Amino acid sequence: MTPEEEAEFKRRRRARNYVVGGTLLFFVILFYAITVVRIGSA
């Protein structure tokens, strides 16, 4: 693997990690908001 290919591979992996992390953060915030709304209405 050439250095250029390796750099491209690492760039793509980093971008994919950001997408996965953002998705996980979205679900954490979503579940927190749902919990707050359910507890607040009780």
Beta strands, then each sheet from edge to edge (+ up, - down):
end
